[in-house]
Amino acid sequence: MTNRMRLYMTRMNHFDSALCVKPFSIMVALSRVVLGLHYPSDVLAGAMIGIVMSLTSMYIML
C-alpha cells in the first residue's frame, strides 16, 4: 500500500474497513481454489486486475 493511498484512506476513515475487507477477500479467493471452482491462475489474475484497477482509481482520485 502506497503512502498516498494510506493518507487518503486515513483521511476518509476507510482504513479500518480496508483492514476488514482484505482477510475476507483472501479467504474467498482461497475457498474458490480449494473447492475446485477456479484454477489458482484465475484467482491470481483476478487479484492482479483488482489491484491495478484500485491503484488506477486511487491515482485518478488524488
C-alpha contacts under 8 A as a table, 3 or more apart, distances in Angstrom:
res1	aa1	res2	aa2	distance
1	M	5	M	6.51
1	M	6	R	6.77
2	T	5	M	5.35
2	T	6	R	6.34
3	N	6	R	5.02
3	N	7	L	6.01
4	R	7	L	5.11
4	R	8	Y	6.10
5	M	8	Y	5.08
5	M	9	M	5.97
5	M	58	M	6.83
6	R	9	M	5.14
6	R	10	T	5.97
6	R	15	F	7.17
7	L	10	T	5.17
7	L	11	R	6.09
8	Y	11	R	5.10
8	Y	12	M	6.12
9	M	12	M	5.07
9	M	13	N	5.83
9	M	14	H	4.90
9	M	15	F	4.95
10	T	13	N	4.98
10	T	14	H	6.24
10	T	15	F	5.37
11	R	14	H	7.82
12	M	15	F	7.81
13	N	16	D	6.96
14	H	17	S	5.29
14	H	18	A	6.17
15	F	18	A	5.11
15	F	19	L	6.47
16	D	19	L	5.20
16	D	20	C	6.69
17	S	20	C	5.10
17	S	21	V	6.26
18	A	21	V	5.06
18	A	22	K	6.23
19	L	22	K	5.67
19	L	23	P	7.36
20	C	23	P	6.23
20	C	24	F	6.88
21	V	24	F	5.21
21	V	25	S	6.13
22	K	25	S	5.23
22	K	26	I	6.22
23	P	26	I	5.10
23	P	27	M	6.15
24	F	27	M	5.15
24	F	28	V	6.22
25	S	28	V	5.09
25	S	29	A	6.13
26	I	29	A	5.09
26	I	30	L	6.15
27	M	30	L	5.13
27	M	31	S	6.02
28	V	31	S	5.06
28	V	32	R	6.30
29	A	32	R	5.32
29	A	33	V	6.77
29	A	43	V	6.23
30	L	33	V	5.29
30	L	34	V	6.16
31	S	34	V	4.97
31	S	35	L	5.87
32	R	35	L	5.38
32	R	36	G	6.22
32	R	37	L	5.23
32	R	38	H	5.65
32	R	43	V	7.85
33	V	36	G	5.11
33	V	37	L	6.13
33	V	38	H	5.35
33	V	39	Y	5.97
33	V	40	P	5.95
33	V	43	V	7.63
34	V	37	L	7.75
35	L	38	H	8.00
36	G	39	Y	7.08
38	H	42	D	6.14
38	H	43	V	6.81
39	Y	42	D	5.24
39	Y	43	V	6.67
40	P	43	V	5.16
40	P	44	L	6.19
41	S	44	L	5.06
41	S	45	A	5.96
42	D	45	A	5.13
42	D	46	G	6.14
43	V	46	G	5.13
43	V	47	A	6.13
44	L	47	A	5.00
44	L	48	M	6.12
45	A	48	M	5.11
45	A	49	I	6.18
46	G	49	I	5.11
46	G	50	G	6.15
47	A	50	G	5.06
47	A	51	I	6.13
48	M	51	I	5.06
48	M	52	V	6.11
49	I	52	V	5.21
49	I	53	M	6.09
50	G	53	M	5.15
50	G	54	S	6.06
51	I	54	S	5.18
51	I	55	L	6.11
52	V	55	L	5.23
52	V	56	T	6.03
53	M	56	T	5.08
53	M	57	S	6.12
54	S	57	S	5.15
54	S	58	M	6.09
55	L	58	M	5.05
55	L	59	Y	6.09
56	T	59	Y	5.08
56	T	60	I	6.21
57	S	60	I	5.03
57	S	61	M	6.06
58	M	61	M	5.07
58	M	62	L	6.15
59	Y	62	L	5.31
